[in-house]
Structures are given as structure tokens and as C-alpha cells.
């Protein structure tokens, strides 16, 4: 998979420090060892030091892990509790309450990143997406240039069994956004999702972004306020980022297939297939990426968060060891480029 090799190579160049909040999970532990062996990141595991250490020692791989930290016993607890109290969500907490909260691995990992003791964090193999993302938002917060935090899935067309993608001549990577966070974005938020995804495309895929703003209409074939929302988002992007190649509103078939696009939109600004597909709402995005995954055989990596001050990413609770390895690499690349 050429794109994965590209991401892995960039991760090796940066070798960032990534903290995994769910260090006692067998999949997380195995992925941490693989990522460390391959030089994708320096990895810290959070959890019971005895349990994790014994597991690693039994496998003869303890020397690959950068460090193991039990949040309940860390000498950083007081400092991290004080830092937690500076956050809006926690500023009214007593020091005792803050000390108790920071012992949570999710909170501890986010504070580590916030305080510069790690470059990025990854969780969600055990914890829910809601809890994982909530701590990232409350503690790490938005990038100063970001209006929102959004997400995307990196869709790979070179996965085994991706016959539909192969039949369409597609073997690279695409960004599907937003499929996990922004439920009903307005025009302004849709524009921000497109702009954030453009940066993610450049930094992860290594290509100039080509953005399709999806709708059930192509170039005015339907009239509806939901169509107008997408049109307005395109105008916002074109005004604020005139260098970006973007078109819409456009239906998925017209965006993906060059011949259909030429027939439906002969004057489209998209001279070739887009590498970014921005869905009009979370419902469409979530359904869309799962159809591409299940019927098209595409590999879906994510959800990957964008717009945060520092990288924090979510895993599916059904994730595999390989999925976690890839997400460690992605988080490492994000930490190097500050997506």
C-alpha cells in the first residue's frame, strides 16, 4: 500500500512521542510494540505498571516501549491536577477533585499532551468515542486558527478485496469528512471542514487537495435549502482560500466518475477525481464511509480528528492491531505537521 508506506516513512522521520491511554488492552499493547519496532513513534503506555510490564516481559519485548506510567502513582499528579484546574471545564474543581480526575488514563494522556510531555495521544479501543473526544476537546482544545474540531476517515482503495475501487482505477487515498463529529454543520462549519481536510490531505496523503462538496444536487439540478447550504459553503471557501480547488454542490457519482462529471457539469472546476469528499451532514458521511468500506472493500482509517491544538485521535472499539499501528503513525505525522 503506497499511501501507508508514505505515512509510515513520514512518521519515522519525525519519531514523535505518542501516549496510549489503554495500555492494558492486548491489542493496544501489541500495536505499541509493532509501532516501536518499526520506528513509527516513541510509545508510552498508561495503566497498571505490573500488569503491562509482565505482559511485555513474557513476550520478550519490554525494551521496545519508551515508558509505562500508572496515572494513579505518577509523580506528575500534582502538576497535572493544577494544570487541569486551568481548563474551563475544570476550573471550579477543588484540588482534591482535580487529583482524582487526572488519575483517569484518558485525562492523564490528554494532560500529558497539553503540557508538552507527549506529542499526541490515542484511545478508543476500550473507551467510547464520546469520552475520548470529550477529554481532547476539554483539555487540549482547538487550534488557535480553528473554528471547530472535525473529523475524517482516510479511505484506502488498495486494500485487499477492494474490487469496486480497482474497477474504477482507484488505488490511492481519499478523505471522507465529517463522519464522526459535526452532526448538522451549517455553511460556515462545512467550509471549515473542507479547509481543515485540505490541510490533512496535504500532510497525510501528500497531494494537492481537490475538494468535492457533496449534495443530492449537481450544479443546480435541484432547488432546496440544503442545496443552498452546500453552495454557500463553497463560496465561503473560495473567498477565504482562493488557492483551493473546490466544486459543488455535486452528487457523489459526478464527483467520483470523470465521465459522469463531464456530462453533468461540463464546466466543473474539478479537472480530475477529487481526493476530498465533504458530506453535507454526519448522517450522510457515516453511512457513506461504511458503504464504501463494506461494499467497495475500501480500508477506513479513523476517525482522525482535525482542528485540535495538538493531536488526539479516536479508535473504534472493534479495531484490530493493524488499525492501531496505522493510527499511531497518523498521530505521529500529525504531531510533526500540526494539522
Secondary structure, 3 states (H helix, E strand, C coil): CHHHHHHHHHHHHHCCEEEECCCCCHHHHHHHHHHHHCCCCEEEEECCHHHHHHHHHHHCCHHHCCEEECCCCCCCHHHHHHHHCCCHHHCCCCHHHHHHHHCCHHHHHHHHHHCCCCCEEEECCCCCHHHHHHHHHHHHCECCCCCCCEEEEEEECCCCCCHHHHHCCCCCEEEEECCCCCCCCCHHHHHHHHHHHHHHHHHHHCCCCEEEEECCCCCCCCCCHHHHHHHHHHHHHHHHCCCCEEEEEECHHHHHCHHHHHHHCCCCCCCCCCCEEECCCHHHHHHHHHHHHHCCCCEEEEEEEECECCEEEECCCCCCHHHHHHHHHHHHHHHHHCC
